Amino acid sequence: MTDHTPTTRAYQLPDSAALSVASGQALEASEKALDRLGRVMAVVTAAGFRDVLADYDHDAPFDAAHAELSEGAGGDLSVTGRYWTVAGEERTLADAIGKFDADHAVFGINEWTNYLDASTWDVWHPLVTDLPDIDGRPAYRLDLVKAAALPLD
């Protein structure tokens, strides 16, 4: 077999310094974006409970202080509909607004809560305490008051 040594480069690359700077900048931007995504989705989760319990009247009183989250097979979190009041009473959205409406509310809140996953763990994990597993999957109690207080920017 004959040795076929290349006579030209297959492609050109930026110099190593430029590539190093660009890599660092891209990683920093990605980390900042994931941090913001986690904060915003935690706030949206808290807002979702407010909206459901206050019938979308943002000035109306509501009593949710903590919400149950379960971790899916892919690592994303979902609200279950179970929550605790400021007084510590355990309730469900089904008890508060009826099963049919609660099922739709949980689905709607989870559209956003599902962004809380391993990539945003640094944001949401300090806001939760562990609960007993649900069907073999980790479960958490999210502090909605702390979530609502997170900065959006």
Residue pairs with C-beta under 8 A, 6 or more apart in sequence:
13 19
14 22
34 119
34 120
35 120
35 122
35 123
36 152
36 153
37 115
37 119
37 120
38 115
38 116
38 119
38 120
38 121
38 122
38 123
38 124
39 123
39 150
39 151
39 152
40 152
41 112
41 113
41 115
41 116
41 120
42 116
42 123
42 124
42 127
42 142
42 147
42 150
43 147
43 148
43 150
43 152
44 112
44 113
45 67
45 79
45 109
45 112
45 113
45 116
45 142
45 144
45 147
46 144
46 145
46 147
46 148
47 148
48 79
48 105
48 108
48 109
48 112
48 113
49 62
49 64
49 67
49 79
49 83
49 109
49 144
50 58
50 62
50 64
50 148
51 58
52 93
52 96
52 97
52 101
52 102
52 105
52 109
53 62
53 63
53 64
53 93
53 96
53 97
54 60
54 61
54 62
63 85
63 86
63 87
64 83
64 84
64 85
64 144
65 83
65 84
65 85
65 86
65 143
65 144
65 145
66 83
66 84
66 141
66 142
66 143
66 144
67 79
67 82
67 83
67 84
67 141
67 142
67 144
68 79
68 80
68 81
68 82
68 83
68 131
68 139
68 140
68 141
68 142
69 77
69 78
69 79
69 80
69 113
69 116
69 128
69 139
69 140
69 141
69 142
70 77
70 78
70 80
70 134
70 137
70 138
70 139
70 140
71 77
71 78
71 137
71 138
71 139
71 140
72 78
72 114
72 137
73 137
74 117
75 117
75 118
76 113
76 114
76 115
76 116
76 117
77 113
77 114
77 116
77 117
77 124
77 140
78 106
78 110
78 113
78 114
79 106
79 109
79 110
79 113
80 106
80 134
80 139
81 92
81 93
81 94
81 102
81 105
81 106
82 90
82 91
82 92
82 93
83 90
83 91
83 92
83 93
83 144
84 90
84 91
84 141
85 91
92 102
93 101
93 102
93 105
93 106
94 102
94 103
96 102
97 105
116 123
116 124
123 150
124 142
124 147
127 142
127 143
127 146
127 147
128 140
128 141
128 142
128 143
129 140
129 141
129 143
130 138
130 139
130 140
130 141
131 139
131 140
131 141
132 139
133 139
